[in-house]
């Protein structure tokens, strides 16, 4: 991009009186006249070199800007699309929860496991293979197969199986094919580690499908840490939904393409739900292109036919990856056109300078007056050529550049600026921000002008403005302009339209909040008390953070962390959480593991805010007697301190089945009396919030004490 000083020099040069240029006066010696060709030649070479260097710098700056913008846009897009795929896969898998969590289903699996495993239903002699299994279980097989078949049909799966520890499918849905060795191997792996897994995609009669393996826990088990006794394997058709997700976005730029890749032990395969075949083996070394941490440079595309930029993010572990590619030729279109235009402008400038130099050289044999006229013409032409050259570059720059005088009126505006406000560059001259943007926006821009002049340096900020009746997000950079006497005589304003990046970030923020809402709903389904407590703590924490005048980022962090603060307790036994008697040391240690459970659940989610550290430290105390690591004082995040204090307060005022809730005054007094554990200023802010109208309304929503 052209420097601001060059722009201003061009403006100043266009206003100077040409007669002010110092020319040779009559009476100059012939020796001075003879020295002119050599000095002029040196000057010509210097100007040509400067023009080439400036052109190269402008082109390189444009290239870096295009690549940086592309990287940000692709990162935001691929992460958003990956979250959609991940949410869909997890939702499909959760359809099986109502079956594997059924006590009847788990009881049958427990009885089969206790009997030493069910015999192979395909065997010819059932009596000979009865490994201690009672006749009653054999009689239940048709019923259980009907249950699995009905579930498969209602959930739109193509097949369902129940596999025991021996790897034998002793229950299967109607019409299901035989279980393959690789499916048995994965089922045994799920039995060993107790975690739900997604199998490798494959092509079946129903099209592209994925096997989902869900561990079945023993009957009456209250914790997910129990050892599985069987595995439910369901086959889900995914072609239609993947085709919908992988379809190009309506406003996607030309050359952008989203790929879904599965990483296997022998390499990569790509899922192509709308093509035949639907699975394509990629001829590479198994490396995922565009993974975070890799340099953002163009490399071979997944199909190896073109060079492309790539950004990738994992989905549900490291086996599935979403890869977004942008063809390099399409990505460089704007940069390539800009480069051609700059090269042409530079060539015209050099040609003009050479032509002027030749004309001056031809006039060296004339008398001194003709030499003065030629010299005057050469200098005037140089100034005009440089001005036109710089103006042509300015006109091609997408950023909005303007120069304002001390009274706020514009003295210069490039073409991009003028087009943005719906005027010509000539019409902008003499107008001010009130005429261009309105009074409210003009007042805010005036404050930034004053700040730039006061600090004497660049001031950068974002502002929402209306351009031609459309709301846009602009990033402004303001710099004081000094005249020849080094006095501030105006302000240079450079603005860049960042609306697309702001909207993409807003979409990502909405996706994160939707994910948080889904997790809170999961908490409600498991334990409504935990969800109600989380929402109450979130309301109190946000109000306290605002009263302490924390940043917007800290307020958002507190709100998300509070809503997810009880997530880890889903992995803790309800018997311990609701035990009316005092817990022993071992039980206390087990309950305190909920912070580690929450960290494990949220570790792979990028909130772009310190949500996970806030949850992890919410039970630390200023005196070092908290958990899990015993942090002290300022080592604890301010967001964690707020969340911890509001959590303790809410727990005190909420009634339990074994005790009544305290009054708000009593709960606040307990916090004040423990100043060594809780920050006094946060407790004071909480006291003010509870005493406010909003706080009283929140306290009124508490459940009544049990009789």
KOLTI-938858 format. One record per residue (C-alpha): x, y, z; residue in one letter. Coordinates in steps of 0.1 Angstrom, whole numbers, padded with zeros to 4 digits, always signed. Each point is the difference from the previous one (the first is absolute). Layout:
<nodes>
XYZA ...
</nodes>
This chain:
<nodes>
+0000+0000+0000X +0012+0035-0008X +0014+0019+0031X -0020+0028+0015X +0030+0024-0004X +0001-0006-0037X -0037+0008-0003X +0004+0032+0018X +0032+0010-0019X -0020-0004-0032X -0027+0022+0014X +0024+0026+0012X +0020-0001-0033X -0031+0006-0021X -0007+0032+0019X +0035+0015-0002X +0007+0029-0024X +0021-0013-0028X +0019+0033-0001X +0014-0009+0034X +0022-0026-0015X +0036+0012+0000X +0012+0003-0037X +0033+0010-0015X +0002+0038-0002X +0014+0019-0030X +0037+0004+0002X +0007-0036+0012X +0032-0014-0012X +0002-0024-0029X +0017-0024+0024X -0033-0003+0020X -0019-0006-0032X +0023-0027-0010X -0004-0017+0034X -0038-0002-0004X -0001-0032-0022X +0020-0021+0026X -0021+0012+0030X -0032-0004-0019X +0010-0036-0010X +0007-0008+0037X -0033+0015+0010X -0019-0020-0026X +0016-0033+0012X -0008+0008+0036X -0037+0008-0009X -0004-0032-0020X +0015-0021+0029X -0023+0018+0025X -0030-0006-0022X +0009-0037-0004X +0006-0005+0038X -0033+0018+0009X -0019-0021-0025X +0015-0032+0015X -0008+0011+0035X -0036+0008-0010X -0004-0034-0017X +0015-0019+0029X -0022+0018+0025X -0030-0008-0020X +0010-0037-0002X +0005-0002+0038X -0034+0016+0006X -0018-0024-0024X +0016-0030+0016X -0006+0012+0036X -0037+0007-0008X -0004-0034-0017X +0016-0018+0029X -0024+0016+0026X -0031-0006-0022X +0009-0037-0007X +0008-0007+0037X -0033+0014+0012X -0019-0018-0028X +0015-0034+0005X -0004+0001+0038X -0037+0009-0004X -0006-0028-0025X +0019-0025+0021X -0022+0009+0030X -0031-0006-0021X +0013-0035-0010X +0011-0008+0035X -0033+0010+0015X -0019-0021-0026X +0022-0031+0007X -0004+0003+0037X -0037+0006-0003X -0003-0031-0022X +0019-0021+0026X -0021+0014+0029X -0031-0016-0017X +0012-0033+0014X +0002+0013+0036X -0037-0007+0007X +0006-0037-0010X +0034-0006+0018X -0013+0019+0031X -0031-0021+0003X +0001-0021+0032X -0018-0028-0018X +0026-0001-0028X +0029+0003+0025X -0015-0027+0022X -0002-0024-0029X +0036+0007-0010X +0011-0004+0036X -0018-0034+0002X +0017-0011-0032X +0034+0011+0013X -0006-0018+0033X -0009-0032-0018X +0033+0000-0018X -0011+0015-0033X -0028-0008-0023X +0004-0028-0025X +0003+0007-0037X -0036+0003-0012X +0011-0015-0034X +0012-0033+0016X -0018-0032-0009X +0000-0017+0034X -0011+0026+0026X +0001-0025+0029X +0035-0010-0007X +0012+0036+0001X -0019+0011+0031X +0028+0014+0022X -0022+0002+0031X -0026+0023-0015X -0034-0007+0013X -0030-0008-0021X -0016+0033+0011X +0027+0020-0018X -0004-0020-0032X -0037+0006+0001X +0006+0038+0003X +0022+0001-0031X -0029+0005-0025X -0014+0028+0021X +0034+0018+0003X +0006-0004-0038X -0034+0016-0006X +0009+0029+0024X +0032+0005-0019X -0017-0002-0034X -0027+0025+0011X +0027+0024+0013X +0020-0003-0033X -0031+0008-0021X -0011+0029+0022X +0035+0016+0001X +0005-0004-0038X +0030-0023+0005X +0006-0029-0024X +0011-0027+0024X +0006-0006+0038X +0019-0026+0019X +0008-0008+0037X +0035-0016+0003X +0013-0017+0032X +0034-0003+0014X +0008-0029-0023X -0007+0021-0030X -0031-0019-0010X -0031+0020-0010X -0027-0018+0020X -0027+0025-0009X -0005+0017-0034X -0027+0019-0018X -0021-0016-0027X +0017-0003-0034X +0035+0009+0014X +0030-0015-0017X +0027-0020+0017X +0025+0019+0022X +0034+0004-0016X +0033-0007+0017X +0010+0037+0001X -0033+0009+0016X +0006-0027+0027X +0035+0014+0005X -0013+0036+0006X -0028-0013+0023X +0026-0018+0021X +0020+0032+0002X -0031+0019+0012X -0005-0026+0027X +0035+0005+0011X +0001+0038+0002X -0037+0006+0007X -0003+0030-0024X -0024+0005-0028X +0017-0002-0034X -0008+0006-0037X +0011-0026-0025X +0016+0005-0034X -0024+0012-0027X -0009-0027-0025X -0024-0005-0030X -0029-0023+0006X -0033-0008-0018X -0015+0031+0016X +0029+0022-0013X +0027+0016+0022X -0004-0011+0036X +0019+0003+0033X -0001-0026+0029X -0004+0015+0035X +0011-0020+0030X -0016+0008+0034X +0010-0018+0032X -0027-0017+0021X +0005+0003+0037X -0012-0025+0026X -0035+0003+0014X -0005+0024+0029X +0034+0016-0007X +0001+0036+0012X +0033+0011-0015X +0014+0000-0035X +0033-0013+0014X -0015-0035+0003X +0015-0027-0023X -0023-0006-0031X -0015-0034-0004X -0011+0002-0036X +0001+0024-0030X -0029+0013-0021X +0011+0005-0036X -0023+0019-0023X +0005+0008-0037X -0010+0035-0010X -0005+0012-0036X +0018+0033-0004X +0001+0007-0037X -0030+0024-0002X +0010+0021+0031X +0036+0002-0010X -0009+0011-0035X -0021+0028+0015X +0028+0011+0024X +0028-0002-0026X -0020+0019-0026X +0016+0034-0010X -0012+0029+0021X -0023+0024-0019X +0025+0029+0002X +0031-0021+0000X +0029+0016-0021X +0009-0017-0033X +0026-0028+0005X -0010-0009+0036X -0008-0036+0007X -0007-0019+0033X +0013-0036+0004X -0008-0026+0026X +0030-0023+0005X +0004-0032+0022X +0035-0009+0012X +0007-0038-0001X +0031-0020+0009X +0010-0002-0037X -0008+0036-0011X -0028+0024-0006X -0034-0006-0016X -0024+0027-0011X -0038-0003+0003X -0019+0010-0032X -0037-0006+0008X -0012+0015-0034X +0025-0020-0022X +0007-0035-0010X +0020-0016+0016X -0010+0017+0032X +0034-0006+0017X +0032+0010-0017X +0035-0010+0011X +0024+0030+0000X +0035-0006-0013X +0020+0017+0027X +0021-0009+0031X -0030+0004+0024X +0008+0036+0010X -0030+0023+0004X +0006+0033-0019X -0007+0033+0017X +0002-0012+0036X +0004+0027+0026X +0037+0009+0004X +0009-0007-0036X +0012+0030-0021X -0028+0015-0020X +0014-0005-0035X -0014-0016-0031X +0007-0037-0005X -0014-0029-0020X -0037-0004+0004X -0015-0033+0014X -0006-0013-0036X +0035+0011-0010X -0013+0018-0031X +0006+0036+0011X +0018+0022+0025X -0023+0012+0028X -0001+0017+0034X -0014-0022+0027X -0013+0002+0036X -0010-0031+0019X -0016-0009+0034X -0008-0033+0016X -0035-0014+0007X -0008-0024+0029X +0036-0010+0006X +0029-0002-0025X -0016-0025-0024X -0023+0024-0019X +0012+0034-0013X -0017+0028-0018X +0023+0015-0026X -0008+0033-0017X +0019+0007-0032X +0003+0032-0021X +0014-0003-0035X +0032+0022-0001X -0009+0015-0034X -0034+0011+0013X +0015+0012+0033X +0026+0021-0018X -0025+0015-0025X -0003+0034+0017X +0038+0001+0008X +0008-0009-0036X -0021+0027-0016X +0014+0026+0025X +0036-0011-0009X -0007+0004-0037X -0014+0035+0005X +0030+0011+0022X +0025-0014-0026X -0018+0019-0028X +0000+0032+0020X +0037-0004+0008X +0008-0007-0036X -0019+0031-0011X +0019+0021+0026X +0034-0013-0012X -0009+0005-0036X -0011+0036+0008X +0032+0007+0019X +0022-0014-0028X -0019+0020-0026X +0004+0032+0020X +0037-0007+0005X +0004-0005-0038X -0018+0033-0007X +0022+0018+0025X +0032-0016-0014X -0010+0012-0035X -0003+0036+0012X +0035+0002+0015X +0014+0017-0031X -0024+0029+0002X +0006+0033+0018X -0004+0006+0037X -0036+0012-0002X -0011-0032-0019X +0019-0020+0026X -0019+0017+0028X -0034-0007-0018X +0009-0036-0005X +0011-0004+0036X -0032+0016+0012X -0021-0023-0022X +0019-0031+0012X -0006+0008+0036X -0036+0009-0005X -0006-0032-0020X +0017-0021+0027X -0022+0015+0027X -0031-0006-0021X +0011-0035-0010X +0007-0009+0036X -0033+0014+0011X -0019-0020-0026X +0020-0031+0008X -0007+0003+0037X -0037+0009-0007X -0004-0031-0022X +0014-0022+0028X -0022+0018+0026X -0030-0006-0022X +0007-0037-0002X +0003-0004+0038X -0031-0016+0017X +0006+0018+0033X -0018+0034+0006X +0027+0027+0002X -0008+0036+0009X +0018+0032+0012X -0019+0023+0023X +0009+0036+0008X +0000+0015+0036X -0036+0011-0005X -0011-0036-0008X -0006+0005-0037X +0015-0024-0025X +0029+0012-0022X +0005-0033-0018X -0019-0033-0005X +0010-0030-0021X -0024-0016-0024X -0008-0029+0024X -0010+0024+0027X -0021+0021-0024X -0018-0031-0014X -0008-0012+0035X -0018+0032+0010X -0017+0002-0034X +0018+0030-0014X +0029+0009-0023X +0034+0010+0015X -0006+0036-0011X -0034+0001+0018X +0016-0012+0033X +0024+0029+0001X -0013+0026+0024X -0025-0023+0017X +0004-0013+0036X -0010-0032+0019X -0034+0014+0009X -0009+0003-0037X +0014-0034-0008X -0009-0022+0029X -0025+0019+0022X +0003+0018+0033X +0004-0030+0024X +0028-0017-0020X +0017+0034-0006X +0001+0007+0037X +0018-0034+0007X +0024+0006-0029X +0008+0035+0013X +0011-0016+0033X +0024-0023-0018X +0014+0029-0019X +0007+0019+0032X +0016-0031+0015X +0023-0005-0030X +0011+0037+0002X +0005-0002+0038X +0021-0032-0001X +0018+0009-0032X -0002-0036-0012X -0023-0024-0019X -0033-0007+0017X -0019-0032-0012X -0036-0009+0008X -0031-0016-0014X -0032+0019-0008X -0034-0008-0014X -0011+0024-0027X -0027+0002-0026X +0013+0002-0036X -0027+0006-0026X -0026-0011+0026X +0017-0033+0007X +0016-0007+0034X +0037-0008-0003X +0029-0007+0024X +0031+0021-0006X +0034-0002+0016X +0014+0036+0002X +0036+0011+0003X +0005+0037+0009X +0034+0018-0002X +0007+0037+0005X +0013+0018-0032X +0028+0025+0004X +0008+0028-0025X +0034+0013-0011X +0004+0018+0033X -0005-0033+0020X -0033+0013+0013X -0032-0021+0001X -0023+0013-0027X -0024-0029-0004X -0007-0037+0004X +0006-0029-0024X -0028-0026+0001X +0003-0035-0015X -0029-0024+0004X -0004-0037-0010X -0033-0018-0004X +0001-0030+0024X -0038-0007-0002X +0005-0036-0013X +0025-0009+0028X -0022+0015+0027X -0031-0019-0013X +0020-0033-0002X +0012+0005+0036X -0036+0008+0010X -0011-0033-0016X +0027-0019+0019X -0011+0017+0033X -0036-0011-0007X +0012-0035-0007X +0018-0001+0034X -0030+0013+0018X -0022-0026-0017X +0024-0027+0011X -0001+0013+0036X -0038+0000-0001X +0001-0036-0012X +0023-0010+0028X -0022+0017+0026X -0030-0019-0014X +0020-0032+0004X +0006+0010+0037X -0038+0006+0004X -0008-0034-0014X +0024-0017+0025X -0006+0022+0030X -0024+0030-0001X +0014+0013+0033X +0035+0004-0015X -0013+0019-0030X -0021+0024+0022X +0030+0006+0023X +0022+0007-0031X -0024+0026-0014X -0004+0017+0034X +0038+0001+0004X +0004+0014-0036X -0025+0028+0007X +0017+0010+0033X +0036-0003-0015X -0008+0022-0031X -0016+0027+0022X +0030+0000+0023X +0025+0001-0029X -0018+0030-0015X -0002+0018+0034X +0038-0005+0003X +0003+0015-0035X +0018-0029-0015X +0006-0002-0038X -0025-0014-0024X +0022-0031-0005X +0000-0007+0038X -0037+0004+0003X -0005-0025-0029X +0025-0023+0016X -0019+0000+0033X -0034-0006-0016X +0011-0030-0021X +0021-0015+0029X -0029+0004+0025X -0024-0018-0023X +0025-0029-0005X +0013+0000+0036X -0020-0030+0011X +0007-0021-0031X +0027-0021+0018X -0025-0010+0027X -0018-0021-0026X +0029-0025+0003X -0003-0001+0038X -0024-0025+0017X -0034+0015+0010X +0002-0018+0033X +0031+0020+0009X -0015+0033-0012X -0033-0005+0018X +0013-0017+0031X -0016+0016+0031X +0028-0012+0024X +0035+0015+0002X +0023-0013-0026X +0032-0018+0010X +0034+0009-0014X -0001-0026-0028X -0035+0012-0011X +0011+0037+0001X +0030-0009-0022X -0024-0018-0024X -0024+0030-0002X +0029+0025-0006X +0009-0019-0031X -0028+0018-0018X +0024+0027-0011X +0022-0026-0017X -0031-0015-0016X -0011+0035-0013X +0035+0006-0014X +0000-0033-0018X -0035+0007-0015X +0009+0036-0011X +0038-0004-0008X -0005-0002-0039X -0025+0029-0003X +0015+0033-0011X -0020+0027+0018X +0026+0027-0009X -0005+0011+0036X +0016-0014+0032X -0032-0020+0008X +0018-0032+0010X +0025+0016+0023X -0028+0019+0017X -0020-0031+0007X +0031-0019+0011X +0010+0027+0025X -0035+0009+0014X +0006-0021+0032X +0034+0015+0007X +0001+0023+0031X +0022+0030+0008X +0015-0017+0030X +0012-0030-0021X -0025-0025+0016X -0020-0005-0032X +0002-0027-0026X +0012-0015-0023X +0035+0016+0001X -0001+0023+0031X +0006+0033-0018X +0003+0032+0020X -0010+0036-0003X +0007+0016-0034X +0010-0033-0015X -0038-0007-0002X -0018+0016-0030X -0024+0028+0009X -0026-0018-0021X +0005-0031+0021X -0002+0020+0033X -0034+0015-0011X -0013-0034-0011X +0011-0017+0033X -0015+0026+0022X -0034+0001-0018X +0000-0039+0000X +0005-0001+0038X -0027+0027+0005X -0025-0018-0022X +0007-0033+0017X -0007+0016+0034X -0033+0016-0009X -0014-0029-0020X -0020-0025+0021X +0010-0037+0000X -0020-0031+0008X +0019-0003+0033X +0002+0037+0010X -0017+0034-0005X +0017+0027-0020X +0016+0030+0018X -0012+0035-0003X +0020+0023-0024X +0012+0020+0030X +0013-0031+0018X +0017-0013-0032X +0017+0034-0006X +0011+0002+0036X +0017-0034-0003X +0019+0013-0030X +0010+0032+0018X +0011-0020+0031X +0024-0020-0023X +0019+0029-0015X +0032-0021+0000X -0017-0024-0025X -0021+0024-0021X +0009+0033-0015X -0018+0028+0020X -0006+0022-0030X -0017-0028-0019X -0022-0009+0031X -0009+0037+0003X -0010+0001-0037X -0021-0031+0005X -0017+0016+0030X -0009+0030-0022X -0014-0022-0027X -0021-0021+0024X -0014+0033+0014X -0009+0013-0034X -0034-0004-0017X +0014-0026-0024X +0016-0019+0029X -0033-0001+0020X -0018-0013-0031X +0026-0027-0003X -0002-0010+0037X -0038-0001-0003X +0005-0028-0026X +0016-0023+0026X -0020-0032+0008X -0018+0001+0033X +0015-0017+0030X -0013-0035+0007X -0023-0004+0029X 
</nodes>
